[in-house]
Amino acid sequence: MSEGTVDTMVGEAAHADPVDLEDLHVTVGRRLRAASMRYSRSRYSVVEVLAAGGRPLTLPEILAAGHEQGLAQSSAYRNLGELVEVGVVRRVESGYDHSRFELHESLTGHHHHLVCIDCGRVDDFEVPDEFEAGIEGLAGVARAQGFRVESHRFDMLGRCPACHGSA
């Protein structure tokens, strides 16, 4: 598949995702244009795969899901790097063999991660408002010490359902 622009493709995909795909593609297109980048077919495919993934995905998972759209490894990896630079994608480090990628939380909403210590799978999860309020209190303590807090992350480490029976 060529890397021609896909501004005309916005809204054509039909998914039952919680993310509104039409709004997502409009926002992604704006961010790319602001960075003087085109919304190519490869970038569009990466965004589609991540939106459908529902959790942070490895490059092999992205390639497998994007195979039908002709997503090539070199193109996917390069585009992931560029999408990270413009704030469309976020790299999630799990401490295991592969980096994982997800849509930036400015597009999907704030969340945290469950990280499997056996297989490295990473799943999204949301915490109660009281927890987030506690984090804001901690950020206030950090600011009082002159630290500029830009974001936070909370990962729970354990075993996913597929692994916890095998340990």
C-alpha positions in Angstrom: 0.0 0.0 0.0 1.4 3.4 -0.9 1.9 6.2 1.6 -0.4 8.7 -0.1 -2.3 11.0 2.1 -5.5 9.7 3.6 -7.3 12.8 4.8 -10.1 11.6 2.5 -10.3 8.3 4.4 -11.1 9.9 7.8 -14.3 8.4 9.2 -14.5 5.5 6.8 -13.5 2.8 9.3 -16.2 1.4 11.5 -15.2 0.1 14.9 -17.0 -0.3 18.2 -14.2 1.3 20.1 -14.8 3.8 22.9 -12.6 6.2 21.0 -14.6 8.1 18.3 -12.5 7.2 15.2 -13.6 10.2 13.2 -12.6 12.7 15.9 -9.4 10.7 16.5 -8.3 10.9 12.8 -9.2 14.6 12.6 -7.1 15.3 15.7 -4.2 13.2 14.5 -4.3 14.9 11.1 -4.2 18.3 12.8 -1.2 17.3 15.0 0.7 16.0 12.0 0.0 19.1 9.9 1.1 21.3 12.7 4.4 19.4 12.6 4.6 19.7 8.8 3.9 16.0 8.3 1.4 14.2 6.1 -1.2 11.8 7.4 0.1 8.9 5.2 -1.6 5.6 4.7 1.0 3.9 6.9 0.4 6.4 9.8 -3.3 6.0 9.4 -2.9 2.2 9.6 -0.8 2.5 12.7 -3.4 4.7 14.4 -6.2 2.4 13.4 -4.4 -0.7 14.8 -3.6 1.1 18.1 -7.2 2.4 18.4 -8.6 -1.1 17.9 -5.9 -2.7 20.1 -7.4 -1.6 23.4 -4.1 -2.0 25.2 -0.4 -1.2 24.5 0.9 -3.3 21.6 4.3 -4.5 20.6 5.7 -3.8 17.1 5.1 -7.5 16.1 1.4 -7.2 17.3 1.0 -3.9 15.4 2.5 -5.6 12.3 0.2 -8.6 12.6 -2.9 -6.5 13.0 -1.8 -4.1 10.2 -0.8 -6.9 7.8 -4.0 -6.6 5.7 -3.3 -2.9 5.1 0.2 -3.7 3.9 1.9 -2.2 6.9 5.7 -2.9 6.5 8.0 -3.3 9.5 10.4 -0.5 8.5 7.5 1.9 7.8 5.6 1.0 11.0 8.7 1.5 13.2 9.6 4.8 11.5 6.0 6.0 11.7 5.7 5.0 15.4 8.7 7.1 16.2 7.3 10.1 14.3 3.9 9.7 15.9 5.5 9.6 19.4 7.3 12.9 18.5 4.1 14.7 17.7 2.2 13.4 20.7 -0.1 10.9 18.9 1.5 7.7 20.3 3.1 7.0 23.6 5.8 4.4 24.2 5.1 2.2 27.2 8.2 0.6 28.7 7.4 -2.6 30.5 10.9 -3.7 31.2 10.6 -6.7 29.0 11.8 -7.6 25.5 9.6 -5.3 23.4 8.5 -1.7 23.8 4.8 -1.3 23.6 2.9 1.5 22.0 -0.5 3.0 22.5 -2.4 6.1 21.5 -1.4 9.1 23.7 -3.6 9.6 26.7 -4.5 13.1 25.4 -6.5 11.2 22.8 -7.8 8.3 24.9 -8.0 9.6 28.4 -5.8 9.1 31.5 -5.2 5.5 32.6 -2.6 3.2 34.2 -1.2 -0.2 33.4 -1.2 -3.8 34.6 2.1 -5.4 33.6 2.6 -9.2 33.5 6.0 -10.1 35.0 6.0 -13.4 33.1 5.0 -12.6 29.5 5.3 -8.8 29.5 1.7 -8.2 28.4 0.5 -4.7 29.4 -3.2 -3.9 29.9 -4.9 -0.6 30.6 -6.8 0.0 33.8 -8.4 3.0 35.5 -8.0 3.8 39.1 -10.6 5.4 41.4 -10.9 9.2 41.6 -9.6 9.1 45.2 -6.4 7.5 44.0 -5.9 10.3 41.4 -6.6 12.9 44.1 -3.9 11.4 46.3 -1.5 11.6 43.4 -2.4 15.3 42.9 -1.5 15.8 46.6 1.9 14.1 46.0 2.4 16.3 43.0 1.8 19.3 45.2 4.5 18.1 47.6 6.9 17.7 44.7 6.1 21.2 43.4 6.7 22.7 46.8 10.2 21.2 46.5 10.7 23.0 43.2 10.0 19.9 41.0 8.0 20.5 37.9 5.6 17.5 37.6 4.5 17.0 34.0 2.7 13.6 34.3 2.6 10.5 36.3 2.2 6.8 35.7 1.2 3.9 37.9 1.9 0.3 36.9 0.8 -2.7 38.8 3.2 -5.7 38.4 1.9 -9.2 38.6 0.7 -12.1 36.4 -2.0 -11.9 33.7 -4.7 -14.5 33.7 -2.9 -16.6 31.1 0.3 -16.7 33.3 -0.8 -16.8 36.9 -1.8 -20.5 36.7 1.7 -21.4 35.3 3.9 -20.0 38.1 
